[in-house]
Amino acid sequence: MDLRGEQVERRTILRLAFAAGLALPAAGALAGCATGGGGSSSSSSAAGGTKSDKNPFGMADKSTVEAVIFNGGYGYDYVTFAADVMQKNQSGSKVTVKPSTQIAQELQPRFVGGNPPDLIDNSGANAIGLNTIADQLEDLKDVFAAKNIEGTTIQDTLYPGVEAPGTINGKLVAINYVQTVYAIWYSASLFEQNGWTPPKTWDEAIALGEKAKAKGKYLMLWGKEAATYYQTLAIASAIKEGGDDVRLALENLKPDAWSKPAVQGVFKALETIVKKGYMKPGGGGTQFTAAQAQWSNDQAALLYPSGSWIENEMKKQTKPDFKMTGAPEMTLTSGSKMPYTALHSAAGEPFVVPSKAKNVAGGKELLRTMLSKEAATNFAKTKLSPTIVKDTVPADGFGSTALQSQGAMLKGAGSDVFTWNFVDVYGMNQDMLVPWNAFLAGQIDAKALTSQLQKITDKVANDPSVKKVEVK
């Protein structure tokens, strides 16, 4: 999670949201909410420069740009890389890149005060709900319409469907930069040594738990800030089983959303895993990267649900020759509405440009630089995850088994790629961490988990002050 779940991401979360290089019903395409336009896109933009293909937003010479970037699984140096490129290309410009793990806490007061940064990576467990600030953000369609540094129209260099996760009521309020693949991650070398194969159904996962126990290992584990990674896994599995009926009920905050049979089936399977002792105890008191290290370095557990940021996040705490590899989320039955190969994948790491920023043009110019082939290739190589820019990852995945497996999963999924946005759109992840930590610890059962999640959803659904996003 990039602590997107901290998407739980995002993910936040994507948090990433997201199309993954293929058409994605972006966490369900967003439709509804904020007004179009973006406020004073040029009045406070530090514009004044001459517009051209090399300066499409009219950024003034020698202007200053401030970017605040979520410092999660991907770090923030990839934006610093783009900033360095931008400063070379734009005469006298100065770009300051600041890391943050508390986006909402640090930046909401600045939105209220009318002095937000020029570019924000609104990600992580503490991201600001996009629906609450959509009318304070620039429409970023002009970024996609601009030419990149190499001279090609940016829209033509991107994977299909990448606009959907950041679009609200026809307004592109966020550009989700990273093509995130969500999967069940495992050590291919450990599985090869023991003759195991990744489970395709929850019954197979439970059976694998028994084999793990016989080897003195657990099937799964979790860390307190990333407990909702299991919610992401559960939702993906339930959507594969039940299709759009499940996805749309959750996205549109329906009163029976969490009681759908497919959701309940997954919850019951997880409950069985917990009750049988296949879930490593103590996660509720363990920092999430420490818990992940128990998986990637100690190999205390076999499987871990996460987004494709996991390899980069744990690269310093992964056992040599671990061969980190991803597999699609399990289905409940062989008769699921979507095949096992269907994949939860989406564009994540939502970048936004506030309309009241001092340098709107500069914020957009930094985004344009990030979407260049040079910057996107740097990200893929250093973060071992693709961006929304196509053709930046070689067949060998820069030597990464995790990156290779992402390509294989995307190829296997074909057009069966999906995602959802409701958790991030309404900023519910923090509240949802509470019941999920309790559930994974065996303190509450599936029935109580369902009830508590529904209450969180209902609270948002019934709050007239919260702008709703209708998903179709």
Sequence and secondary structure as in RCSB ss.txt:
>XXXX:A:sequence
MDLRGEQVERRTILRLAFAAGLALPAAGALAGCATGGGGSSSSSSAAGGTKSDKNPFGMADKSTVEAVIFNGGYG
YDYVTFAADVMQKNQSGSKVTVKPSTQIAQELQPRFVGGNPPDLIDNSGANAIGLNTIADQLEDLKDVFAAKNIE
GTTIQDTLYPGVEAPGTINGKLVAINYVQTVYAIWYSASLFEQNGWTPPKTWDEAIALGEKAKAKGKYLMLWGKE
AATYYQTLAIASAIKEGGDDVRLALENLKPDAWSKPAVQGVFKALETIVKKGYMKPGGGGTQFTAAQAQWSNDQA
ALLYPSGSWIENEMKKQTKPDFKMTGAPEMTLTSGSKMPYTALHSAAGEPFVVPSKAKNVAGGKELLRTMLSKEA
ATNFAKTKLSPTIVKDTVPADGFGSTALQSQGAMLKGAGSDVFTWNFVDVYGMNQDMLVPWNAFLAGQIDAKALT
SQLQKITDKVANDPSVKKVEVK
>XXXX:A:secstr
  S SS          BS TTS   TTS    SS SS S TTTTS B S  BTTBTT B TT EEEEEEE BTTB
SHHHHHHHHHHHHHSTT EEEEEEES HHHHHHHHHHHT   SEEE  STT   HHHHGGGB  THHHHHSB TT
SSBGGGGB TTTTGGGEETTEE  EEEEEEEEEEEEEHHHHHHHT    SBHHHHHHHHHHHHHTT BSB   GG
GTTHHHHHHHHHHHHHHTHHHHHHHHTT TTGGGSHHHHHHHHHHHHHHHTT B TTGGGS HHHHHHHHHTS  
BS EEEETTHHHHTGGGS TT  EEEE   BSSTT SS TT EEEEEEEEEE BTT TTHHHHHHHHHHHTSHHH
HHHHHHHHSS BSBSS S TTGGG HHHHHHHHHHHHHTT EE   HHHHTT HHHHHHHHHHHHTTSS HHHHH
HHHHHHHHHHHT TTS      
